[in-house]
């Protein structure tokens, strides 16, 4: 059910990019990266964009491979193109060991997205094809809107790229259900992104990790509903060793705590 990108998204993009020049470096957030000895960026934004906390504006505005954070939009594309009947349709595992027990099994969208199963989405990508991806990327206004060169990995090692600010634009559009996709599919995606629910807050998010590039990097992007408000975040770090991957979430959670958004 593809339609034109909404006026909401256009206004949001203009607001973000017209105001980024005034964003000041947040020393408290910078300290989180320095203390943990990792390089990266984090952006935390209120729903209306009037309050933004930021570390490393240069990296926050740099377009990088989305890695598995692209599975958010990809899920909407898959359902829109009807390459599976619904979120419960099973694709049979081919028996190849992918090194993760959670991936070595049959999957549906309901089970594949939470464990970020790469082979599952690669199979669906082959069913969709490059021409349709290009159409969807442009309609959704996603990152640099560039697929290729390979259909099965353009979000992992290919040409697709998105910045931290653009990740937040996408998430705000998803929250508003204003992406150019069926509302019920956006509702489903939101449900599958649930990470943690406590009496005080509800956290939604998606990780990503681009491992097969000269400088591996990882994401944790999402939003948190807390105290009657909603805040959006996009964290990206340089991953020099596997143990660094934990800082995607760890730095994000600590940053949300330092800003009083969660306890």
Buried (B, 14 or more C-beta within 10 A) or exposed (E): EBEEBBEBBEEBBEBBEEEBEEBEEBEEBBEBBEEBEBBBBBBBBBBEBEEBBBBBBEBBBBBBBBBBBBBBBBBBBBBBBEBBEEBEEEBEBEEEEEEEEEBBBEBBBBBBBBBBBBBBBBBBBEBBEBEBBBBBBEBBBBBEBBBEEBBBBBBBBBBBBBBBBBBBBBBBBBBBBBBBBBEEBBEBBBEBBEBEEEEEBBBBBBBBBBEEEEEBBBBBBBBBBBEEEBBBBBBBBBBEEEEBBEBBBBBBBBBBEBBEBBE
